[in-house]
Amino acid sequence: MPNQQKRRVAIVGAGIIGASIAYHLVQRDIDVCVVERGPGPASGTTGNAFGWVNTLFVDPSDQEVLALRRAATAEYERLAEQLPSAFQYMRRGSLLWKSEPDETESLVEVLRKEGLDVELIARAEFVRREPLIRNVPVCALASPKDMALQPPALASALMAAAVERGAKFFANSRVTSLHTSNGAVTGLIIGGETVEFDLVVLAAGAWTEELLRPLGLSLGLLVSPALLLRYSSDRQLLSHIIKSPELEIRQLPDNMMLVAKSLKDPLPDTSAIDGMGLEMLMRIRELVSGSERIEFEDGVIGHRPVFSDNLPRTGYADGCKGLYFAVGHPGVILAPLLGRLAASEIVDGIPPSGFEHADGSHLRRSYAAT
Ligand SMILES: Cc1cc2nc3c(=O)[nH]c(=O)nc-3n(C[C@H](O)[C@H](O)[C@H](O)COP(=O)(O)OP(=O)(O)OC[C@H]3O[C@@H](n4cnc5c(N)ncnc54)[C@H](O)[C@@H]3O)c2cc1C
């Protein structure tokens, strides 16, 4: 098909979700253009994500969310085969324990009942897997297939692969508003200029509502802040993602350690973040033997785009032609699946379906006009 006849699709945002949609769409003979206000891919929340791909933190009574997370984590295996370079520093496996051993035991039991691949390990096995943890728990949940990956590297790899296949990527280009004509979205306004597209995909994460608001639309998106703290280390101390009652921590192949922590309003200022970083440093030293020489580097607040029902929103906007959106949390876990499903819906007109225990309709909830 000659280039000018291809459907022109703009994606606003080169976070992990926008990059994944670009990667999947460009393989379907679509003229893809990604517009990002930051200097490169992962300039938003993806740049400060912890990178844990798992199905552990879902209320098992919420079968919709569970089905979606399972489908999403399974999708990662496909992507890892397609784009091995993006996964070269990936690690597998997490260890988690609660304050009381019976809490850990019942969590393992509940998750195993749901068919999740987790096991309960006792002290001796824990020490074998993570010999440097002090105050070894009586038992822990081991989730061997969990992935620990670098979300910015994955978003960049997805964008690079999309560009290699013909997608255009415009960094440092803030979309000031969506261009509309007769109630339909027909393009983007960037730097005072209108650029026309056949379809606009909003993948602007926590900033999605800013672009919807002038159209009188809202997805009901809530923004949930979280802190990513980084610590330098001169050696490898941890092999797994560790979630103790006090800490969520992992170590990168270059020895850097990451700690993730949810925040509540009011958000801490720079000196309060430094204080939290130092407090966590003490906890790391208490938890990990040999960590005396690690140093606090910095802490950055990220803005997680969440919905009250823990489901993402993706699909065509009801009553507003030319607009598609894909936003939700946990975006790193969901990105490969949402990218593939969005491409399939945009190109083939096939709405998402086929999850075990769910008909996929949860992916397509429409927004309410404000
Ligand atoms: C500390 C922390 C730990 C986390 N850990 C995990 C985890 O372990 N696993 C997990 O799955 N998730 C995790 N998350 C959540 C995850 O980071 C987000 O859900 C995910 O990154 C959202 O991706 P996104 O592509 O939707 O948004 P973003 O990455 O924010 O991408 C949106 C992009 O849109 C761009 N943009 C916005 N407005 C405009 C505009 N007007 N014009 C042009 N561009 C625009 C932004 O610059 C940004 O690059 C964590 C988050 C934090 C903060």
The ligand as an SDF file (V2000), in Angstrom:
LIG
                    3D

 53 58  0  0  0  0  0  0  0  0999 V2000
    8.0440    4.4300   42.4720 C   0  0  0  0  0  0  0  0  0  0  0  0
    7.2010    3.7180   41.4450 C   0  0  0  0  0  0  0  0  0  0  0  0
    7.2820    2.3440   41.3340 C   0  0  0  0  0  0  0  0  0  0  0  0
    6.5030    1.6740   40.3900 C   0  0  0  0  0  0  0  0  0  0  0  0
    6.6510    0.3330   40.2600 N   0  0  0  0  0  0  0  0  0  0  0  0
    5.9410   -0.3280   39.3340 C   0  0  0  0  0  0  0  0  0  0  0  0
    6.1340   -1.7180   39.1470 C   0  0  0  0  0  0  0  0  0  0  0  0
    6.9600   -2.3330   39.8260 O   0  0  0  0  0  0  0  0  0  0  0  0
    5.3840   -2.3600   38.2060 N   0  0  0  0  0  0  0  0  0  0  0  0
    4.4630   -1.6710   37.4450 C   0  0  0  0  0  0  0  0  0  0  0  0
    3.8220   -2.2800   36.5880 O   0  0  0  0  0  0  0  0  0  0  0  0
    4.2690   -0.3550   37.5990 N   0  0  0  0  0  0  0  0  0  0  0  0
    4.9850    0.3290   38.5170 C   0  0  0  0  0  0  0  0  0  0  0  0
    4.8130    1.6690   38.6670 N   0  0  0  0  0  0  0  0  0  0  0  0
    3.7760    2.3310   37.8660 C   0  0  0  0  0  0  0  0  0  0  0  0
    4.2570    2.5620   36.4580 C   0  0  0  0  0  0  0  0  0  0  0  0
    5.4510    3.3020   36.4990 O   0  0  0  0  0  0  0  0  0  0  0  0
    3.1910    3.3210   35.6680 C   0  0  0  0  0  0  0  0  0  0  0  0
    1.9390    2.6680   35.7790 O   0  0  0  0  0  0  0  0  0  0  0  0
    3.5860    3.3670   34.1850 C   0  0  0  0  0  0  0  0  0  0  0  0
    4.9060    3.8390   34.0380 O   0  0  0  0  0  0  0  0  0  0  0  0
    2.6330    4.2430   33.4190 C   0  0  0  0  0  0  0  0  0  0  0  0
    3.0730    4.2510   32.0820 O   0  0  0  0  0  0  0  0  0  0  0  0
    2.4200    5.2200   31.0280 P   0  0  0  0  0  0  0  0  0  0  0  0
    3.0800    4.9690   29.7420 O   0  0  0  0  0  0  0  0  0  0  0  0
    0.9380    5.1120   31.1050 O   0  0  0  0  0  0  0  0  0  0  0  0
    2.7350    6.6860   31.6130 O   0  0  0  0  0  0  0  0  0  0  0  0
    4.0710    7.5530   31.5450 P   0  0  0  0  0  0  0  0  0  0  0  0
    5.2870    6.7390   31.6680 O   0  0  0  0  0  0  0  0  0  0  0  0
    3.8920    8.6620   32.5120 O   0  0  0  0  0  0  0  0  0  0  0  0
    4.0400    8.0920   30.0640 O   0  0  0  0  0  0  0  0  0  0  0  0
    3.2170    9.1530   29.6640 C   0  0  0  0  0  0  0  0  0  0  0  0
    4.0570   10.0410   28.7790 C   0  0  0  0  0  0  0  0  0  0  0  0
    3.2280   11.0460   28.2370 O   0  0  0  0  0  0  0  0  0  0  0  0
    3.9940   12.2200   28.1430 C   0  0  0  0  0  0  0  0  0  0  0  0
    3.0650   13.3360   28.0710 N   0  0  0  0  0  0  0  0  0  0  0  0
    2.1690   13.7400   28.9990 C   0  0  0  0  0  0  0  0  0  0  0  0
    1.4830   14.7940   28.5750 N   0  0  0  0  0  0  0  0  0  0  0  0
    1.9400   15.0810   27.3420 C   0  0  0  0  0  0  0  0  0  0  0  0
    1.6230   16.0840   26.3910 C   0  0  0  0  0  0  0  0  0  0  0  0
    0.6890   17.0070   26.6300 N   0  0  0  0  0  0  0  0  0  0  0  0
    2.2960   16.0910   25.2160 N   0  0  0  0  0  0  0  0  0  0  0  0
    3.2470   15.1510   24.9400 C   0  0  0  0  0  0  0  0  0  0  0  0
    3.5920   14.1900   25.8200 N   0  0  0  0  0  0  0  0  0  0  0  0
    2.9440   14.1490   27.0050 C   0  0  0  0  0  0  0  0  0  0  0  0
    4.8260   12.2150   29.4210 C   0  0  0  0  0  0  0  0  0  0  0  0
    5.9650   13.0400   29.3110 O   0  0  0  0  0  0  0  0  0  0  0  0
    5.1660   10.7460   29.5470 C   0  0  0  0  0  0  0  0  0  0  0  0
    6.4170   10.4260   28.9670 O   0  0  0  0  0  0  0  0  0  0  0  0
    5.5950    2.3870   39.5710 C   0  0  0  0  0  0  0  0  0  0  0  0
    5.5250    3.7750   39.6690 C   0  0  0  0  0  0  0  0  0  0  0  0
    6.3280    4.4380   40.5850 C   0  0  0  0  0  0  0  0  0  0  0  0
    6.2710    5.9280   40.6400 C   0  0  0  0  0  0  0  0  0  0  0  0
  1  2  1  0
  2  3  1  0
  2 52  2  0
  3  4  2  0
  4  5  1  0
  4 50  1  0
  5  6  2  0
  6  7  1  0
  6 13  1  0
  7  8  2  0
  7  9  1  0
  9 10  1  0
 10 11  2  0
 10 12  1  0
 12 13  2  0
 13 14  1  0
 14 15  1  0
 14 50  1  0
 15 16  1  0
 16 17  1  0
 16 18  1  0
 18 19  1  0
 18 20  1  0
 20 21  1  0
 20 22  1  0
 22 23  1  0
 23 24  1  0
 24 25  2  0
 24 26  1  0
 24 27  1  0
 27 28  1  0
 28 29  2  0
 28 30  1  0
 28 31  1  0
 31 32  1  0
 32 33  1  0
 33 34  1  0
 33 48  1  0
 34 35  1  0
 35 36  1  0
 35 46  1  0
 36 37  1  0
 36 45  1  0
 37 38  2  0
 38 39  1  0
 39 40  1  0
 39 45  2  0
 40 41  1  0
 40 42  2  0
 42 43  1  0
 43 44  2  0
 44 45  1  0
 46 47  1  0
 46 48  1  0
 48 49  1  0
 50 51  2  0
 51 52  1  0
 52 53  1  0
M  END
$$$$
